[in-house]
């Protein structure tokens, strides 16, 4: 079975406000994420935006691009 490694874009906007927005890639929308049983998301903060700390019962990895 060949995996589709073409770029995908977040298609589900979870939240949008003055400080930024959060988009989600559900595991069912991508073969690679679905097989790995993981999900992904992107948090876009506008200048002056602030993300509150939160806790979850799962492992997370974050990357800061700029």
PDBQT receptor file of N, H, CA, C and O in Angstrom, charges set to zero:
ATOM      1  N   UNK A   1       0.839  -1.177   0.000  1.00  0.00    +0.000 N 
ATOM      2  CA  UNK A   1       0.000   0.000   0.000  1.00  0.00    +0.000 C 
ATOM      3  C   UNK A   1       0.891   1.249   0.000  1.00  0.00    +0.000 C 
ATOM      4  O   UNK A   1       1.749   1.396   0.870  1.00  0.00    +0.000 OA
ATOM      5  N   UNK A   2       0.693   2.129  -0.952  1.00  0.00    +0.000 N 
ATOM      6  H   UNK A   2      -0.004   2.010  -1.659  1.00  0.00    +0.000 HD
ATOM      7  CA  UNK A   2       1.482   3.350  -1.063  1.00  0.00    +0.000 C 
ATOM      8  C   UNK A   2       0.870   4.444  -0.193  1.00  0.00    +0.000 C 
ATOM      9  O   UNK A   2      -0.348   4.618  -0.158  1.00  0.00    +0.000 OA
ATOM     10  N   UNK A   3       1.733   5.176   0.507  1.00  0.00    +0.000 N 
ATOM     11  H   UNK A   3       2.722   5.034   0.479  1.00  0.00    +0.000 HD
ATOM     12  CA  UNK A   3       1.275   6.279   1.336  1.00  0.00    +0.000 C 
ATOM     13  C   UNK A   3       1.267   7.564   0.536  1.00  0.00    +0.000 C 
ATOM     14  O   UNK A   3       2.190   7.830  -0.234  1.00  0.00    +0.000 OA
ATOM     15  N   UNK A   4       0.231   8.358   0.715  1.00  0.00    +0.000 N 
ATOM     16  H   UNK A   4      -0.519   8.142   1.340  1.00  0.00    +0.000 HD
ATOM     17  CA  UNK A   4       0.128   9.657   0.058  1.00  0.00    +0.000 C 
ATOM     18  C   UNK A   4       0.873  10.681   0.906  1.00  0.00    +0.000 C 
ATOM     19  O   UNK A   4       0.388  11.081   1.965  1.00  0.00    +0.000 OA
ATOM     20  N   UNK A   5       2.047  11.105   0.450  1.00  0.00    +0.000 N 
ATOM     21  H   UNK A   5       2.441  10.780  -0.409  1.00  0.00    +0.000 HD
ATOM     22  CA  UNK A   5       2.862  12.052   1.194  1.00  0.00    +0.000 C 
ATOM     23  C   UNK A   5       2.760  13.468   0.640  1.00  0.00    +0.000 C 
ATOM     24  O   UNK A   5       3.591  14.318   0.960  1.00  0.00    +0.000 OA
ATOM     25  N   UNK A   6       1.753  13.730  -0.187  1.00  0.00    +0.000 N 
ATOM     26  H   UNK A   6       1.078  13.039  -0.447  1.00  0.00    +0.000 HD
ATOM     27  CA  UNK A   6       1.587  15.070  -0.736  1.00  0.00    +0.000 C 
ATOM     28  C   UNK A   6       1.178  16.036   0.383  1.00  0.00    +0.000 C 
ATOM     29  O   UNK A   6       0.543  15.617   1.351  1.00  0.00    +0.000 OA
ATOM     30  N   UNK A   7       1.533  17.326   0.263  1.00  0.00    +0.000 N 
ATOM     31  H   UNK A   7       2.048  17.666  -0.523  1.00  0.00    +0.000 HD
ATOM     32  CA  UNK A   7       1.196  18.293   1.316  1.00  0.00    +0.000 C 
ATOM     33  C   UNK A   7      -0.307  18.418   1.499  1.00  0.00    +0.000 C 
ATOM     34  O   UNK A   7      -1.064  18.463   0.530  1.00  0.00    +0.000 OA
ATOM     35  N   UNK A   8      -0.719  18.471   2.732  1.00  0.00    +0.000 N 
ATOM     36  H   UNK A   8      -0.104  18.434   3.520  1.00  0.00    +0.000 HD
ATOM     37  CA  UNK A   8      -2.130  18.665   3.075  1.00  0.00    +0.000 C 
ATOM     38  C   UNK A   8      -2.248  19.962   3.863  1.00  0.00    +0.000 C 
ATOM     39  O   UNK A   8      -1.295  20.399   4.508  1.00  0.00    +0.000 OA
ATOM     40  N   UNK A   9      -3.413  20.564   3.805  1.00  0.00    +0.000 N 
ATOM     41  H   UNK A   9      -4.188  20.210   3.281  1.00  0.00    +0.000 HD
ATOM     42  CA  UNK A   9      -3.664  21.798   4.532  1.00  0.00    +0.000 C 
ATOM     43  C   UNK A   9      -4.724  21.544   5.592  1.00  0.00    +0.000 C 
ATOM     44  O   UNK A   9      -5.605  20.701   5.421  1.00  0.00    +0.000 OA
ATOM     45  N   UNK A  10      -4.626  22.286   6.689  1.00  0.00    +0.000 N 
ATOM     46  H   UNK A  10      -3.911  22.971   6.827  1.00  0.00    +0.000 HD
ATOM     47  CA  UNK A  10      -5.618  22.147   7.745  1.00  0.00    +0.000 C 
ATOM     48  C   UNK A  10      -6.964  22.576   7.189  1.00  0.00    +0.000 C 
ATOM     49  O   UNK A  10      -7.102  23.687   6.677  1.00  0.00    +0.000 OA
ATOM     50  N   UNK A  11      -7.946  21.709   7.286  1.00  0.00    +0.000 N 
ATOM     51  H   UNK A  11      -7.833  20.806   7.702  1.00  0.00    +0.000 HD
ATOM     52  CA  UNK A  11      -9.242  22.002   6.682  1.00  0.00    +0.000 C 
ATOM     53  C   UNK A  11     -10.328  22.256   7.711  1.00  0.00    +0.000 C 
ATOM     54  O   UNK A  11     -11.477  22.493   7.338  1.00  0.00    +0.000 OA
ATOM     55  N   UNK A  12     -10.001  22.214   8.991  1.00  0.00    +0.000 N 
ATOM     56  H   UNK A  12      -9.068  22.021   9.294  1.00  0.00    +0.000 HD
ATOM     57  CA  UNK A  12     -11.027  22.388  10.009  1.00  0.00    +0.000 C 
ATOM     58  C   UNK A  12     -10.597  23.483  10.978  1.00  0.00    +0.000 C 
ATOM     59  O   UNK A  12      -9.680  23.292  11.776  1.00  0.00    +0.000 OA
ATOM     60  N   UNK A  13     -11.272  24.639  10.899  1.00  0.00    +0.000 N 
ATOM     61  H   UNK A  13     -12.017  24.794  10.250  1.00  0.00    +0.000 HD
ATOM     62  CA  UNK A  13     -10.955  25.737  11.808  1.00  0.00    +0.000 C 
ATOM     63  C   UNK A  13     -11.684  25.483  13.121  1.00  0.00    +0.000 C 
ATOM     64  O   UNK A  13     -12.912  25.398  13.154  1.00  0.00    +0.000 OA
ATOM     65  N   UNK A  14     -10.918  25.363  14.199  1.00  0.00    +0.000 N 
ATOM     66  H   UNK A  14      -9.921  25.432  14.172  1.00  0.00    +0.000 HD
ATOM     67  CA  UNK A  14     -11.484  25.106  15.513  1.00  0.00    +0.000 C 
ATOM     68  C   UNK A  14     -11.835  26.409  16.213  1.00  0.00    +0.000 C 
ATOM     69  O   UNK A  14     -12.879  26.510  16.858  1.00  0.00    +0.000 OA
ATOM     70  N   UNK A  15     -10.967  27.405  16.088  1.00  0.00    +0.000 N 
ATOM     71  H   UNK A  15     -10.119  27.323  15.565  1.00  0.00    +0.000 HD
ATOM     72  CA  UNK A  15     -11.175  28.672  16.782  1.00  0.00    +0.000 C 
ATOM     73  C   UNK A  15     -10.531  29.800  15.998  1.00  0.00    +0.000 C 
ATOM     74  O   UNK A  15      -9.483  29.623  15.377  1.00  0.00    +0.000 OA
ATOM     75  N   UNK A  16     -11.177  30.976  16.035  1.00  0.00    +0.000 N 
ATOM     76  H   UNK A  16     -12.028  31.120  16.540  1.00  0.00    +0.000 HD
ATOM     77  CA  UNK A  16     -10.573  32.186  15.471  1.00  0.00    +0.000 C 
ATOM     78  C   UNK A  16     -10.959  33.358  16.353  1.00  0.00    +0.000 C 
ATOM     79  O   UNK A  16     -12.127  33.521  16.706  1.00  0.00    +0.000 OA
ATOM     80  N   UNK A  17      -9.989  34.165  16.705  1.00  0.00    +0.000 N 
ATOM     81  H   UNK A  17      -9.040  34.033  16.418  1.00  0.00    +0.000 HD
ATOM     82  CA  UNK A  17     -10.232  35.333  17.544  1.00  0.00    +0.000 C 
ATOM     83  C   UNK A  17      -9.279  36.454  17.181  1.00  0.00    +0.000 C 
ATOM     84  O   UNK A  17      -8.572  36.384  16.176  1.00  0.00    +0.000 OA
ATOM     85  N   UNK A  18      -9.267  37.491  18.011  1.00  0.00    +0.000 N 
ATOM     86  H   UNK A  18      -9.841  37.547  18.828  1.00  0.00    +0.000 HD
ATOM     87  CA  UNK A  18      -8.415  38.644  17.739  1.00  0.00    +0.000 C 
ATOM     88  C   UNK A  18      -6.931  38.301  17.809  1.00  0.00    +0.000 C 
ATOM     89  O   UNK A  18      -6.128  38.886  17.083  1.00  0.00    +0.000 OA
ATOM     90  N   UNK A  19      -6.558  37.356  18.677  1.00  0.00    +0.000 N 
ATOM     91  H   UNK A  19      -7.210  36.881  19.267  1.00  0.00    +0.000 HD
ATOM     92  CA  UNK A  19      -5.152  37.025  18.873  1.00  0.00    +0.000 C 
ATOM     93  C   UNK A  19      -4.610  35.976  17.934  1.00  0.00    +0.000 C 
ATOM     94  O   UNK A  19      -3.396  35.780  17.873  1.00  0.00    +0.000 OA
ATOM     95  N   UNK A  20      -5.480  35.285  17.189  1.00  0.00    +0.000 N 
ATOM     96  H   UNK A  20      -6.466  35.444  17.238  1.00  0.00    +0.000 HD
ATOM     97  CA  UNK A  20      -5.007  34.252  16.274  1.00  0.00    +0.000 C 
ATOM     98  C   UNK A  20      -6.066  33.201  16.020  1.00  0.00    +0.000 C 
ATOM     99  O   UNK A  20      -7.248  33.424  16.281  1.00  0.00    +0.000 OA
ATOM    100  N   UNK A  21      -5.641  32.051  15.508  1.00  0.00    +0.000 N 
ATOM    101  H   UNK A  21      -4.681  31.870  15.295  1.00  0.00    +0.000 HD
ATOM    102  CA  UNK A  21      -6.589  30.984  15.173  1.00  0.00    +0.000 C 
ATOM    103  C   UNK A  21      -5.918  29.622  15.340  1.00  0.00    +0.000 C 
ATOM    104  O   UNK A  21      -4.693  29.510  15.378  1.00  0.00    +0.000 OA
ATOM    105  N   UNK A  22      -6.758  28.593  15.439  1.00  0.00    +0.000 N 
ATOM    106  H   UNK A  22      -7.753  28.683  15.409  1.00  0.00    +0.000 HD
ATOM    107  CA  UNK A  22      -6.281  27.221  15.585  1.00  0.00    +0.000 C 
ATOM    108  C   UNK A  22      -6.975  26.356  14.546  1.00  0.00    +0.000 C 
ATOM    109  O   UNK A  22      -8.200  26.383  14.423  1.00  0.00    +0.000 OA
ATOM    110  N   UNK A  23      -6.183  25.584  13.793  1.00  0.00    +0.000 N 
ATOM    111  H   UNK A  23      -5.188  25.562  13.894  1.00  0.00    +0.000 HD
ATOM    112  CA  UNK A  23      -6.698  24.685  12.768  1.00  0.00    +0.000 C 
ATOM    113  C   UNK A  23      -6.319  23.258  13.119  1.00  0.00    +0.000 C 
ATOM    114  O   UNK A  23      -5.319  23.028  13.800  1.00  0.00    +0.000 OA
ATOM    115  N   UNK A  24      -7.105  22.303  12.662  1.00  0.00    +0.000 N 
ATOM    116  H   UNK A  24      -7.917  22.490  12.109  1.00  0.00    +0.000 HD
ATOM    117  CA  UNK A  24      -6.882  20.900  13.004  1.00  0.00    +0.000 C 
ATOM    118  C   UNK A  24      -6.794  20.044  11.754  1.00  0.00    +0.000 C 
ATOM    119  O   UNK A  24      -7.505  20.278  10.777  1.00  0.00    +0.000 OA
ATOM    120  N   UNK A  25      -5.913  19.051  11.792  1.00  0.00    +0.000 N 
ATOM    121  H   UNK A  25      -5.335  18.862  12.586  1.00  0.00    +0.000 HD
ATOM    122  CA  UNK A  25      -5.859  17.992  10.795  1.00  0.00    +0.000 C 
ATOM    123  C   UNK A  25      -6.348  16.723  11.486  1.00  0.00    +0.000 C 
ATOM    124  O   UNK A  25      -5.574  16.094  12.207  1.00  0.00    +0.000 OA
ATOM    125  N   UNK A  26      -7.581  16.332  11.296  1.00  0.00    +0.000 N 
ATOM    126  H   UNK A  26      -8.210  16.843  10.710  1.00  0.00    +0.000 HD
ATOM    127  CA  UNK A  26      -8.034  15.089  11.924  1.00  0.00    +0.000 C 
ATOM    128  C   UNK A  26      -7.322  13.880  11.317  1.00  0.00    +0.000 C 
ATOM    129  O   UNK A  26      -6.969  13.896  10.138  1.00  0.00    +0.000 OA
ATOM    130  N   UNK A  27      -7.112  12.838  12.112  1.00  0.00    +0.000 N 
ATOM    131  H   UNK A  27      -7.399  12.825  13.070  1.00  0.00    +0.000 HD
ATOM    132  CA  UNK A  27      -6.424  11.643  11.641  1.00  0.00    +0.000 C 
ATOM    133  C   UNK A  27      -7.138  10.941  10.518  1.00  0.00    +0.000 C 
ATOM    134  O   UNK A  27      -6.514  10.203   9.756  1.00  0.00    +0.000 OA
ATOM    135  N   UNK A  28      -8.450  11.154  10.393  1.00  0.00    +0.000 N 
ATOM    136  H   UNK A  28      -8.958  11.753  11.012  1.00  0.00    +0.000 HD
ATOM    137  CA  UNK A  28      -9.197  10.493   9.326  1.00  0.00    +0.000 C 
ATOM    138  C   UNK A  28      -8.996  11.170   7.980  1.00  0.00    +0.000 C 
ATOM    139  O   UNK A  28      -9.300  10.574   6.946  1.00  0.00    +0.000 OA
ATOM    140  N   UNK A  29      -8.484  12.421   7.963  1.00  0.00    +0.000 N 
ATOM    141  H   UNK A  29      -8.238  12.906   8.802  1.00  0.00    +0.000 HD
ATOM    142  CA  UNK A  29      -8.322  13.142   6.707  1.00  0.00    +0.000 C 
ATOM    143  C   UNK A  29      -7.038  12.834   5.972  1.00  0.00    +0.000 C 
ATOM    144  O   UNK A  29      -6.873  13.243   4.823  1.00  0.00    +0.000 OA
ATOM    145  N   UNK A  30      -6.131  12.126   6.603  1.00  0.00    +0.000 N 
ATOM    146  H   UNK A  30      -6.264  11.794   7.536  1.00  0.00    +0.000 HD
ATOM    147  CA  UNK A  30      -4.839  11.833   6.002  1.00  0.00    +0.000 C 
ATOM    148  C   UNK A  30      -4.505  10.364   6.227  1.00  0.00    +0.000 C 
ATOM    149  O   UNK A  30      -4.671   9.848   7.332  1.00  0.00    +0.000 OA
ATOM    150  N   UNK A  31      -4.041   9.699   5.193  1.00  0.00    +0.000 N 
ATOM    151  H   UNK A  31      -3.907  10.118   4.295  1.00  0.00    +0.000 HD
ATOM    152  CA  UNK A  31      -3.677   8.288   5.334  1.00  0.00    +0.000 C 
ATOM    153  C   UNK A  31      -2.557   8.095   6.339  1.00  0.00    +0.000 C 
ATOM    154  O   UNK A  31      -2.606   7.177   7.158  1.00  0.00    +0.000 OA
ATOM    155  N   UNK A  32      -1.542   8.960   6.282  1.00  0.00    +0.000 N 
ATOM    156  H   UNK A  32      -1.502   9.705   5.617  1.00  0.00    +0.000 HD
ATOM    157  CA  UNK A  32      -0.391   8.812   7.169  1.00  0.00    +0.000 C 
ATOM    158  C   UNK A  32      -0.789   9.048   8.628  1.00  0.00    +0.000 C 
ATOM    159  O   UNK A  32      -0.392   8.282   9.507  1.00  0.00    +0.000 OA
ATOM    160  N   UNK A  33      -1.562  10.090   8.891  1.00  0.00    +0.000 N 
ATOM    161  H   UNK A  33      -1.885  10.712   8.177  1.00  0.00    +0.000 HD
ATOM    162  CA  UNK A  33      -2.007  10.347  10.262  1.00  0.00    +0.000 C 
ATOM    163  C   UNK A  33      -2.971   9.268  10.734  1.00  0.00    +0.000 C 
ATOM    164  O   UNK A  33      -2.926   8.862  11.895  1.00  0.00    +0.000 OA
ATOM    165  N   UNK A  34      -3.833   8.806   9.855  1.00  0.00    +0.000 N 
ATOM    166  H   UNK A  34      -3.870   9.136   8.912  1.00  0.00    +0.000 HD
ATOM    167  CA  UNK A  34      -4.791   7.770  10.221  1.00  0.00    +0.000 C 
ATOM    168  C   UNK A  34      -4.129   6.459  10.586  1.00  0.00    +0.000 C 
ATOM    169  O   UNK A  34      -4.526   5.811  11.555  1.00  0.00    +0.000 OA
ATOM    170  N   UNK A  35      -3.128   6.062   9.824  1.00  0.00    +0.000 N 
ATOM    171  H   UNK A  35      -2.806   6.588   9.037  1.00  0.00    +0.000 HD
ATOM    172  CA  UNK A  35      -2.422   4.809  10.119  1.00  0.00    +0.000 C 
ATOM    173  C   UNK A  35      -1.614   4.920  11.403  1.00  0.00    +0.000 C 
ATOM    174  O   UNK A  35      -1.469   3.937  12.130  1.00  0.00    +0.000 OA
ATOM    175  N   UNK A  36      -1.090   6.100  11.686  1.00  0.00    +0.000 N 
ATOM    176  H   UNK A  36      -1.208   6.898  11.095  1.00  0.00    +0.000 HD
ATOM    177  CA  UNK A  36      -0.307   6.306  12.907  1.00  0.00    +0.000 C 
ATOM    178  C   UNK A  36      -1.186   6.542  14.123  1.00  0.00    +0.000 C 
ATOM    179  O   UNK A  36      -0.706   6.525  15.257  1.00  0.00    +0.000 OA
ATOM    180  N   UNK A  37      -2.484   6.763  13.883  1.00  0.00    +0.000 N 
ATOM    181  H   UNK A  37      -2.873   6.776  12.962  1.00  0.00    +0.000 HD
ATOM    182  CA  UNK A  37      -3.459   7.056  14.940  1.00  0.00    +0.000 C 
ATOM    183  C   UNK A  37      -3.056   8.289  15.749  1.00  0.00    +0.000 C 
ATOM    184  O   UNK A  37      -3.080   8.279  16.979  1.00  0.00    +0.000 OA
ATOM    185  N   UNK A  38      -2.685   9.355  15.026  1.00  0.00    +0.000 N 
ATOM    186  H   UNK A  38      -2.666   9.364  14.026  1.00  0.00    +0.000 HD
ATOM    187  CA  UNK A  38      -2.347  10.633  15.644  1.00  0.00    +0.000 C 
ATOM    188  C   UNK A  38      -3.113  11.738  14.929  1.00  0.00    +0.000 C 
ATOM    189  O   UNK A  38      -3.634  11.533  13.833  1.00  0.00    +0.000 OA
ATOM    190  N   UNK A  39      -3.175  12.879  15.540  1.00  0.00    +0.000 N 
ATOM    191  H   UNK A  39      -2.751  13.045  16.430  1.00  0.00    +0.000 HD
ATOM    192  CA  UNK A  39      -3.767  14.062  14.933  1.00  0.00    +0.000 C 
ATOM    193  C   UNK A  39      -2.729  15.167  14.907  1.00  0.00    +0.000 C 
ATOM    194  O   UNK A  39      -1.662  15.031  15.505  1.00  0.00    +0.000 OA
ATOM    195  N   UNK A  40      -3.028  16.253  14.225  1.00  0.00    +0.000 N 
ATOM    196  H   UNK A  40      -3.895  16.364  13.739  1.00  0.00    +0.000 HD
ATOM    197  CA  UNK A  40      -2.102  17.375  14.140  1.00  0.00    +0.000 C 
ATOM    198  C   UNK A  40      -2.898  18.664  14.115  1.00  0.00    +0.000 C 
ATOM    199  O   UNK A  40      -4.076  18.674  13.758  1.00  0.00    +0.000 OA
ATOM    200  N   UNK A  41      -2.253  19.737  14.493  1.00  0.00    +0.000 N 
ATOM    201  H   UNK A  41      -1.296  19.729  14.783  1.00  0.00    +0.000 HD
ATOM    202  CA  UNK A  41      -2.914  21.032  14.484  1.00  0.00    +0.000 C 
ATOM    203  C   UNK A  41      -1.895  22.131  14.307  1.00  0.00    +0.000 C 
ATOM    204  O   UNK A  41      -0.692  21.909  14.451  1.00  0.00    +0.000 OA
ATOM    205  N   UNK A  42      -2.384  23.327  13.992  1.00  0.00    +0.000 N 
ATOM    206  H   UNK A  42      -3.361  23.507  13.875  1.00  0.00    +0.000 HD
ATOM    207  CA  UNK A  42      -1.507  24.484  13.836  1.00  0.00    +0.000 C 
ATOM    208  C   UNK A  42      -2.145  25.659  14.571  1.00  0.00    +0.000 C 
ATOM    209  O   UNK A  42      -3.330  25.949  14.408  1.00  0.00    +0.000 OA
ATOM    210  N   UNK A  43      -1.338  26.317  15.373  1.00  0.00    +0.000 N 
ATOM    211  H   UNK A  43      -0.375  26.082  15.506  1.00  0.00    +0.000 HD
ATOM    212  CA  UNK A  43      -1.759  27.497  16.114  1.00  0.00    +0.000 C 
ATOM    213  C   UNK A  43      -1.092  28.705  15.479  1.00  0.00    +0.000 C 
ATOM    214  O   UNK A  43       0.135  28.804  15.477  1.00  0.00    +0.000 OA
ATOM    215  N   UNK A  44      -1.879  29.617  14.945  1.00  0.00    +0.000 N 
ATOM    216  H   UNK A  44      -2.876  29.536  14.947  1.00  0.00    +0.000 HD
ATOM    217  CA  UNK A  44      -1.361  30.831  14.312  1.00  0.00    +0.000 C 
ATOM    218  C   UNK A  44      -1.635  32.006  15.239  1.00  0.00    +0.000 C 
ATOM    219  O   UNK A  44      -2.788  32.387  15.439  1.00  0.00    +0.000 OA
ATOM    220  N   UNK A  45      -0.589  32.574  15.799  1.00  0.00    +0.000 N 
ATOM    221  H   UNK A  45       0.348  32.264  15.636  1.00  0.00    +0.000 HD
ATOM    222  CA  UNK A  45      -0.739  33.734  16.666  1.00  0.00    +0.000 C 
ATOM    223  C   UNK A  45      -0.418  34.995  15.887  1.00  0.00    +0.000 C 
ATOM    224  O   UNK A  45       0.593  35.063  15.187  1.00  0.00    +0.000 OA
ATOM    225  N   UNK A  46      -1.277  35.988  16.009  1.00  0.00    +0.000 N 
ATOM    226  H   UNK A  46      -2.098  35.933  16.577  1.00  0.00    +0.000 HD
ATOM    227  CA  UNK A  46      -1.035  37.292  15.404  1.00  0.00    +0.000 C 
ATOM    228  C   UNK A  46      -0.097  38.078  16.318  1.00  0.00    +0.000 C 
ATOM    229  O   UNK A  46       0.051  37.731  17.490  1.00  0.00    +0.000 OA
ATOM    230  N   UNK A  47       0.541  39.134  15.802  1.00  0.00    +0.000 N 
ATOM    231  H   UNK A  47       0.422  39.417  14.850  1.00  0.00    +0.000 HD
ATOM    232  CA  UNK A  47       1.395  39.955  16.665  1.00  0.00    +0.000 C 
ATOM    233  C   UNK A  47       0.593  40.450  17.877  1.00  0.00    +0.000 C 
ATOM    234  O   UNK A  47      -0.496  41.005  17.731  1.00  0.00    +0.000 OA
ATOM    235  N   UNK A  48       1.146  40.240  19.062  1.00  0.00    +0.000 N 
ATOM    236  H   UNK A  48       2.031  39.789  19.181  1.00  0.00    +0.000 HD
ATOM    237  CA  UNK A  48       0.463  40.622  20.293  1.00  0.00    +0.000 C 
ATOM    238  C   UNK A  48      -0.481  39.553  20.807  1.00  0.00    +0.000 C 
ATOM    239  O   UNK A  48      -1.076  39.717  21.872  1.00  0.00    +0.000 OA
ATOM    240  N   UNK A  49      -0.632  38.448  20.063  1.00  0.00    +0.000 N 
ATOM    241  H   UNK A  49      -0.148  38.314  19.198  1.00  0.00    +0.000 HD
ATOM    242  CA  UNK A  49      -1.510  37.352  20.491  1.00  0.00    +0.000 C 
ATOM    243  C   UNK A  49      -0.861  36.560  21.611  1.00  0.00    +0.000 C 
ATOM    244  O   UNK A  49       0.360  36.574  21.765  1.00  0.00    +0.000 OA
ATOM    245  N   UNK A  50      -1.681  35.867  22.394  1.00  0.00    +0.000 N 
ATOM    246  H   UNK A  50      -2.673  35.856  22.269  1.00  0.00    +0.000 HD
ATOM    247  CA  UNK A  50      -1.192  35.126  23.551  1.00  0.00    +0.000 C 
ATOM    248  C   UNK A  50      -1.919  33.793  23.638  1.00  0.00    +0.000 C 
ATOM    249  O   UNK A  50      -3.142  33.738  23.509  1.00  0.00    +0.000 OA
ATOM    250  N   UNK A  51      -1.172  32.727  23.855  1.00  0.00    +0.000 N 
ATOM    251  H   UNK A  51      -0.179  32.772  23.959  1.00  0.00    +0.000 HD
ATOM    252  CA  UNK A  51      -1.772  31.398  24.032  1.00  0.00    +0.000 C 
ATOM    253  C   UNK A  51      -1.644  31.004  25.495  1.00  0.00    +0.000 C 
ATOM    254  O   UNK A  51      -0.538  30.956  26.034  1.00  0.00    +0.000 OA
ATOM    255  N   UNK A  52      -2.763  30.726  26.133  1.00  0.00    +0.000 N 
ATOM    256  H   UNK A  52      -3.661  30.765  25.695  1.00  0.00    +0.000 HD
ATOM    257  CA  UNK A  52      -2.753  30.314  27.533  1.00  0.00    +0.000 C 
ATOM    258  C   UNK A  52      -2.208  28.904  27.674  1.00  0.00    +0.000 C 
ATOM    259  O   UNK A  52      -2.456  28.058  26.814  1.00  0.00    +0.000 OA
ATOM    260  N   UNK A  53      -1.471  28.639  28.744  1.00  0.00    +0.000 N 
ATOM    261  H   UNK A  53      -1.270  29.327  29.442  1.00  0.00    +0.000 HD
ATOM    262  CA  UNK A  53      -1.005  27.263  28.969  1.00  0.00    +0.000 C 
ATOM    263  C   UNK A  53      -2.193  26.345  29.257  1.00  0.00    +0.000 C 
ATOM    264  O   UNK A  53      -3.186  26.770  29.847  1.00  0.00    +0.000 OA
ATOM    265  N   UNK A  54      -2.085  25.111  28.845  1.00  0.00    +0.000 N 
ATOM    266  H   UNK A  54      -1.278  24.766  28.365  1.00  0.00    +0.000 HD
ATOM    267  CA  UNK A  54      -3.146  24.140  29.107  1.00  0.00    +0.000 C 
ATOM    268  C   UNK A  54      -2.519  22.767  29.327  1.00  0.00    +0.000 C 
ATOM    269  O   UNK A  54      -1.354  22.543  29.000  1.00  0.00    +0.000 OA
ATOM    270  N   UNK A  55      -3.290  21.877  29.873  1.00  0.00    +0.000 N 
ATOM    271  H   UNK A  55      -4.237  22.059  30.138  1.00  0.00    +0.000 HD
ATOM    272  CA  UNK A  55      -2.814  20.536  30.193  1.00  0.00    +0.000 C 
ATOM    273  C   UNK A  55      -3.657  19.512  29.450  1.00  0.00    +0.000 C 
ATOM    274  O   UNK A  55      -4.855  19.711  29.244  1.00  0.00    +0.000 OA
ATOM    275  N   UNK A  56      -3.027  18.422  29.052  1.00  0.00    +0.000 N 
ATOM    276  H   UNK A  56      -2.054  18.261  29.220  1.00  0.00    +0.000 HD
ATOM    277  CA  UNK A  56      -3.725  17.347  28.347  1.00  0.00    +0.000 C 
ATOM    278  C   UNK A  56      -3.178  16.012  28.822  1.00  0.00    +0.000 C 
ATOM    279  O   UNK A  56      -2.060  15.939  29.333  1.00  0.00    +0.000 OA
ATOM    280  N   UNK A  57      -3.955  14.968  28.655  1.00  0.00    +0.000 N 
ATOM    281  H   UNK A  57      -4.862  15.027  28.240  1.00  0.00    +0.000 HD
ATOM    282  CA  UNK A  57      -3.530  13.631  29.079  1.00  0.00    +0.000 C 
ATOM    283  C   UNK A  57      -2.882  12.850  27.931  1.00  0.00    +0.000 C 
ATOM    284  O   UNK A  57      -3.024  11.631  27.839  1.00  0.00    +0.000 OA
ATOM    285  N   UNK A  58      -2.170  13.572  27.060  1.00  0.00    +0.000 N 
ATOM    286  H   UNK A  58      -2.055  14.562  27.135  1.00  0.00    +0.000 HD
ATOM    287  CA  UNK A  58      -1.486  12.930  25.945  1.00  0.00    +0.000 C 
ATOM    288  C   UNK A  58      -0.166  13.649  25.680  1.00  0.00    +0.000 C 
ATOM    289  O   UNK A  58       0.035  14.781  26.120  1.00  0.00    +0.000 OA
ATOM    290  N   UNK A  59       0.715  12.991  24.969  1.00  0.00    +0.000 N 
ATOM    291  H   UNK A  59       0.552  12.071  24.611  1.00  0.00    +0.000 HD
ATOM    292  CA  UNK A  59       2.006  13.595  24.624  1.00  0.00    +0.000 C 
ATOM    293  C   UNK A  59       1.816  14.596  23.495  1.00  0.00    +0.000 C 
ATOM    294  O   UNK A  59       0.998  14.386  22.599  1.00  0.00    +0.000 OA
ATOM    295  N   UNK A  60       2.570  15.678  23.543  1.00  0.00    +0.000 N 
ATOM    296  H   UNK A  60       3.234  15.849  24.271  1.00  0.00    +0.000 HD
ATOM    297  CA  UNK A  60       2.501  16.711  22.502  1.00  0.00    +0.000 C 
ATOM    298  C   UNK A  60       3.909  17.158  22.152  1.00  0.00    +0.000 C 
ATOM    299  O   UNK A  60       4.818  17.096  22.979  1.00  0.00    +0.000 OA
ATOM    300  N   UNK A  61       4.076  17.607  20.919  1.00  0.00    +0.000 N 
ATOM    301  H   UNK A  61       3.338  17.656  20.247  1.00  0.00    +0.000 HD
ATOM    302  CA  UNK A  61       5.329  18.167  20.441  1.00  0.00    +0.000 C 
ATOM    303  C   UNK A  61       4.976  19.487  19.765  1.00  0.00    +0.000 C 
ATOM    304  O   UNK A  61       4.010  19.556  19.004  1.00  0.00    +0.000 OA
ATOM    305  N   UNK A  62       5.747  20.524  20.035  1.00  0.00    +0.000 N 
ATOM    306  H   UNK A  62       6.531  20.467  20.652  1.00  0.00    +0.000 HD
ATOM    307  CA  UNK A  62       5.488  21.823  19.433  1.00  0.00    +0.000 C 
ATOM    308  C   UNK A  62       6.720  22.364  18.736  1.00  0.00    +0.000 C 
ATOM    309  O   UNK A  62       7.845  22.146  19.186  1.00  0.00    +0.000 OA
ATOM    310  N   UNK A  63       6.505  23.068  17.638  1.00  0.00    +0.000 N 
ATOM    311  H   UNK A  63       5.591  23.245  17.273  1.00  0.00    +0.000 HD
ATOM    312  CA  UNK A  63       7.580  23.730  16.890  1.00  0.00    +0.000 C 
ATOM    313  C   UNK A  63       7.228  25.194  16.751  1.00  0.00    +0.000 C 
ATOM    314  O   UNK A  63       6.087  25.532  16.435  1.00  0.00    +0.000 OA
ATOM    315  N   UNK A  64       8.192  26.068  16.983  1.00  0.00    +0.000 N 
ATOM    316  H   UNK A  64       9.119  25.794  17.240  1.00  0.00    +0.000 HD
ATOM    317  CA  UNK A  64       8.011  27.500  16.769  1.00  0.00    +0.000 C 
ATOM    318  C   UNK A  64       8.727  27.828  15.469  1.00  0.00    +0.000 C 
ATOM    319  O   UNK A  64       9.938  27.635  15.354  1.00  0.00    +0.000 OA
ATOM    320  N   UNK A  65       7.978  28.325  14.489  1.00  0.00    +0.000 N 
ATOM    321  H   UNK A  65       6.995  28.481  14.582  1.00  0.00    +0.000 HD
ATOM    322  CA  UNK A  65       8.564  28.615  13.184  1.00  0.00    +0.000 C 
ATOM    323  C   UNK A  65       9.133  30.014  13.081  1.00  0.00    +0.000 C 
ATOM    324  O   UNK A  65      10.154  30.223  12.426  1.00  0.00    +0.000 OA
ATOM    325  N   UNK A  66       8.484  30.979  13.722  1.00  0.00    +0.000 N 
ATOM    326  H   UNK A  66       7.655  30.809  14.254  1.00  0.00    +0.000 HD
ATOM    327  CA  UNK A  66       9.000  32.362  13.670  1.00  0.00    +0.000 C 
ATOM    328  C   UNK A  66       8.819  32.986  15.023  1.00  0.00    +0.000 C 
ATOM    329  O   UNK A  66       9.179  34.146  15.221  1.00  0.00    +0.000 OA
TER     330      UNK A  66
